[in-house]
Amino acid sequence: MNKHWKYLVVKVPTGLMGGFKPEALQEELDKHGRAGWELVNLIHATPTVASPTLVFKKEA
């Protein structure tokens, strides 16, 4: 049986200076984990911009 996946992309909000709070990251991870999403990747567009993008998946 082939599995089918749904994906969710979430950008963690940044502060005025471009940084993010670890608590905000933890909140996003917990919120989506409770909804059945599994984190599969964390993306930083550039090393100088701290706005991580989270990629989740769950079975469709």
DSSP file (Angstrom, degrees, kcal/mol; ACC not computed):
  #  RESIDUE AA STRUCTURE BP1 BP2  ACC     N-H-->O    O-->H-N    N-H-->O    O-->H-N    TCO  KAPPA ALPHA  PHI   PSI    X-CA   Y-CA   Z-CA
    1    1 A M              0   0    0      0, 0.0     2,-0.4     0, 0.0     0, 0.0   0.000 360.0 360.0 360.0 130.7    0.0    0.0    0.0
    2    2 A N        -     0   0    0      1,-0.0     2,-0.3     0, 0.0     0, 0.0  -0.666 360.0-135.5 -83.8 135.5    1.4    3.4   -1.0
    3    3 A K        -     0   0    0     -2,-0.4     2,-0.4    56,-0.0    -1,-0.0  -0.681  12.4-152.4 -87.6 144.8    1.3    6.1    1.7
    4    4 A H        -     0   0    0     -2,-0.3    56,-3.2     2,-0.0     2,-0.3  -0.951  12.9-155.0-116.7 139.7    0.1    9.6    0.8
    5    5 A W  E     -A   59   0A   0     -2,-0.4     2,-0.4    54,-0.3    54,-0.2  -0.856  11.4-152.7-118.8 148.2    1.4   12.6    2.7
    6    6 A K  E     -A   58   0A   0     52,-3.0    52,-1.9    -2,-0.3     2,-0.3  -0.901  20.4-151.6-108.6 147.1    0.1   16.1    3.4
    7    7 A Y  E     -A   57   0A   0     -2,-0.4     2,-0.4    50,-0.2    50,-0.2  -0.907   9.4-165.0-122.7 150.2    2.7   18.8    4.1
    8    8 A L  E     -A   56   0A   0     48,-2.0    48,-3.0    -2,-0.3     2,-0.5  -0.999   4.1-160.4-134.8 130.4    2.5   22.0    6.1
    9    9 A V  E     -A   55   0A   0     -2,-0.4     2,-0.4    46,-0.2    46,-0.2  -0.958  13.0-178.6-114.7 125.8    5.0   24.9    5.9
   10   10 A V  E     -A   54   0A   0     44,-2.7    44,-3.7    -2,-0.5     2,-0.5  -0.988  17.3-149.6-129.4 126.1    5.2   27.3    8.9
   11   11 A K  E     -A   53   0A   0     -2,-0.4    42,-0.2    42,-0.3     3,-0.0  -0.837  22.2-130.3 -93.6 126.6    7.4   30.3    9.2
   12   12 A V        -     0   0    0     40,-2.8    13,-0.1    -2,-0.5    12,-0.0  -0.627  31.6-110.8 -76.4 128.2    8.3   31.1   12.8
   13   13 A P        -     0   0    0      0, 0.0     8,-0.3     0, 0.0     2,-0.3  -0.280  32.8-147.1 -62.8 143.3    7.6   34.8   13.6
   14   14 A T        -     0   0    0      6,-0.1     6,-0.2     1,-0.1     5,-0.1  -0.705   9.8-118.6-108.1 161.5   10.6   37.0   14.1
   15   15 A G    >   -     0   0    0      4,-3.6     3,-1.4    -2,-0.3    -1,-0.1  -0.142  44.2 -82.8 -84.7-173.4   11.1   40.0   16.3
   16   16 A L  T 3  S+     0   0    0      1,-0.3    -1,-0.0     2,-0.1    -2,-0.0   0.824 129.9  49.0 -62.7 -33.2   11.9   43.6   15.3
   17   17 A M  T 3  S-     0   0    0      2,-0.1    -1,-0.3     1,-0.0     3,-0.1   0.349 121.6-103.9 -91.8   7.2   15.7   42.8   15.0
   18   18 A G  S <  S+     0   0    0     -3,-1.4    32,-0.4     1,-0.3    -2,-0.1   0.323  84.1 117.1  92.3  -8.6   15.1   39.7   12.9
   19   19 A G        -     0   0    0     -5,-0.1    -4,-3.6    30,-0.1     2,-0.3  -0.366  52.0-141.2 -86.3 170.5   15.7   37.1   15.7
   20   20 A F        -     0   0    0     -6,-0.2    -6,-0.1    -3,-0.1    31,-0.0  -0.941  15.3-116.1-130.2 155.7   13.2   34.7   17.1
   21   21 A K    >>  -     0   0    0     -8,-0.3     4,-1.5    -2,-0.3     3,-1.0  -0.740  16.9-135.0 -89.7 134.7   12.5   33.4   20.6
   22   22 A P  H 3> S+     0   0    0      0, 0.0     4,-2.6     0, 0.0     5,-0.2   0.828 107.4  62.0 -56.1 -30.0   13.2   29.7   21.3
   23   23 A E  H 3> S+     0   0    0      1,-0.2     4,-2.4     2,-0.2     5,-0.1   0.871 100.6  52.0 -63.7 -36.2    9.8   29.7   23.1
   24   24 A A  H <> S+     0   0    0     -3,-1.0     4,-2.0     2,-0.2    -1,-0.2   0.896 110.5  48.1 -66.5 -40.2    8.0   30.7   19.8
   25   25 A L  H  X S+     0   0    0     -4,-1.5     4,-2.4     2,-0.2    -2,-0.2   0.933 112.1  49.0 -64.0 -46.3    9.8   27.8   18.1
   26   26 A Q  H  X S+     0   0    0     -4,-2.6     4,-2.8     1,-0.2     5,-0.2   0.890 109.2  53.3 -60.7 -40.7    8.8   25.4   20.9
   27   27 A E  H  X S+     0   0    0     -4,-2.4     4,-2.6     2,-0.2    -1,-0.2   0.917 110.1  46.7 -61.4 -44.6    5.2   26.6   20.7
   28   28 A E  H  X S+     0   0    0     -4,-2.0     4,-2.2     2,-0.2     5,-0.3   0.920 113.4  48.8 -64.4 -44.0    4.9   26.0   17.0
   29   29 A L  H  X S+     0   0    0     -4,-2.4     4,-2.2     1,-0.2    -2,-0.2   0.935 114.9  44.2 -61.9 -46.8    6.5   22.5   17.3
   30   30 A D  H  X S+     0   0    0     -4,-2.8     4,-2.4     2,-0.2    -2,-0.2   0.916 112.3  52.4 -64.0 -44.2    4.2   21.5   20.2
   31   31 A K  H  X S+     0   0    0     -4,-2.6     4,-0.9    -5,-0.2    -2,-0.2   0.931 116.2  38.1 -59.6 -48.3    1.0   22.9   18.5
   32   32 A H  H  <>S+     0   0    0     -4,-2.2     5,-2.6     1,-0.2    -1,-0.2   0.822 112.7  57.3 -77.3 -30.3    1.5   21.1   15.3
   33   33 A G  H ><5S+     0   0    0     -4,-2.2     3,-1.7    -5,-0.3    -2,-0.2   0.908 104.5  52.5 -63.2 -41.9    2.8   17.9   17.0
   34   34 A R  H 3<5S+     0   0    0     -4,-2.4    -1,-0.2     1,-0.3    -2,-0.2   0.802 105.7  55.8 -63.0 -28.1   -0.4   17.7   19.0
   35   35 A A  T 3<5S-     0   0    0     -4,-0.9    -1,-0.3    -5,-0.2    -2,-0.2   0.375 127.4 -99.3 -86.6   4.7   -2.3   18.0   15.7
   36   36 A G  T < 5S+     0   0    0     -3,-1.7     2,-0.3     1,-0.3    23,-0.2   0.511  76.7 139.1  94.7   4.9   -0.4   14.9   14.4
   37   37 A W      < -     0   0    0     -5,-2.6     2,-0.5    -6,-0.1    -1,-0.3  -0.623  39.7-149.8 -85.0 143.0    2.2   16.7   12.3
   38   38 A E  E     -B   57   0A   0     19,-2.8    19,-2.1    -2,-0.3     2,-0.3  -0.952  18.3-123.0-112.7 128.4    5.8   15.4   12.2
   39   39 A L  E     +B   56   0A   0     -2,-0.5    17,-0.3    17,-0.2     3,-0.1  -0.540  36.2 166.5 -69.6 128.4    8.7   17.9   11.7
   40   40 A V  E     +     0   0A   0     15,-3.3     2,-0.3     1,-0.4    16,-0.2   0.562  60.5   9.4-118.0 -16.2   10.7   16.8    8.7
   41   41 A N  E     -B   55   0A   0     14,-1.5    14,-2.7     2,-0.0     2,-0.4  -0.983  48.8-153.8-162.3 151.8   12.9   19.8    8.0
   42   42 A L  E     -B   54   0A   0     -2,-0.3     2,-0.4    12,-0.2    12,-0.2  -0.998  23.6-163.4-128.0 125.4   13.9   23.2    9.4
   43   43 A I  E     -B   53   0A   0     10,-3.0    10,-2.7    -2,-0.4     2,-0.5  -0.921  15.6-169.5-119.1 133.6   15.0   25.8    6.8
   44   44 A H        -     0   0    0     -2,-0.4     6,-0.1     8,-0.2    -2,-0.0  -0.990  14.2-153.4-114.3 122.0   17.0   29.0    7.2
   45   45 A A  S    S-     0   0    0     -2,-0.5    -1,-0.1     6,-0.4     5,-0.1   0.927  79.5  -1.5 -61.5 -46.2   16.9   31.1    4.0
   46   46 A T  B >  S-C   49   0B   0      3,-0.5     3,-1.1    -3,-0.1     5,-0.2  -0.982  70.5-119.0-141.7 152.3   20.2   32.8    4.8
   47   47 A P  T 3  S+     0   0    0      0, 0.0    -2,-0.1     0, 0.0    -1,-0.1   0.764 112.5  54.1 -63.3 -23.6   22.6   32.6    7.8
   48   48 A T  T 3  S+     0   0    0      1,-0.1     2,-0.6    -4,-0.0    -3,-0.0   0.605  98.0  69.0 -88.7 -11.2   22.1   36.3    8.6
   49   49 A V  B <   -C   46   0B   0     -3,-1.1     2,-1.4     2,-0.1    -3,-0.5  -0.931  68.2-158.0-111.7 115.5   18.3   36.1    8.7
   50   50 A A        +     0   0    0     -2,-0.6    -6,-0.1   -32,-0.4    -2,-0.0  -0.524  50.1 120.8 -93.4  69.9   16.9   34.2   11.7
   51   51 A S        -     0   0    0     -2,-1.4    -6,-0.4    -5,-0.2    -1,-0.1  -0.715  49.0-158.3-128.3  81.5   13.5   33.4   10.5
   52   52 A P        -     0   0    0      0, 0.0   -40,-2.8     0, 0.0     2,-0.5  -0.283   3.8-149.9 -65.8 144.1   13.2   29.6   10.5
   53   53 A T  E     -AB  11  43A   0    -10,-2.7   -10,-3.0   -42,-0.2     2,-0.4  -0.966  10.6-149.7-113.2 127.9   10.7   27.8    8.3
   54   54 A L  E     -AB  10  42A   0    -44,-3.7   -44,-2.7    -2,-0.5     2,-0.5  -0.808   4.4-158.7-100.4 136.4    9.4   24.5    9.6
   55   55 A V  E     +AB   9  41A   0    -14,-2.7   -15,-3.3    -2,-0.4   -14,-1.5  -0.972  16.0 179.8-116.9 121.9    8.2   21.7    7.3
   56   56 A F  E     -AB   8  39A   0    -48,-3.0   -48,-2.0    -2,-0.5     2,-0.3  -0.776   7.5-167.2-115.2 159.3    5.9   19.1    8.7
   57   57 A K  E     +AB   7  38A   0    -19,-2.1   -19,-2.8    -2,-0.3     2,-0.3  -0.985   7.9 173.6-141.7 156.0    4.2   16.1    7.2
   58   58 A K  E     -A    6   0A   0    -52,-1.9   -52,-3.0    -2,-0.3     2,-0.1  -0.970  44.1 -85.5-153.9 157.1    1.4   13.7    8.2
   59   59 A E  E      A    5   0A   0     -2,-0.3   -54,-0.3   -54,-0.2   -56,-0.0  -0.386 360.0 360.0 -66.4 135.2   -0.3   10.9    6.5
   60   60 A A              0   0    0    -56,-3.2   -55,-0.2    -2,-0.1    -1,-0.2   0.460 360.0 360.0 -77.1 360.0   -3.2   12.0    4.3
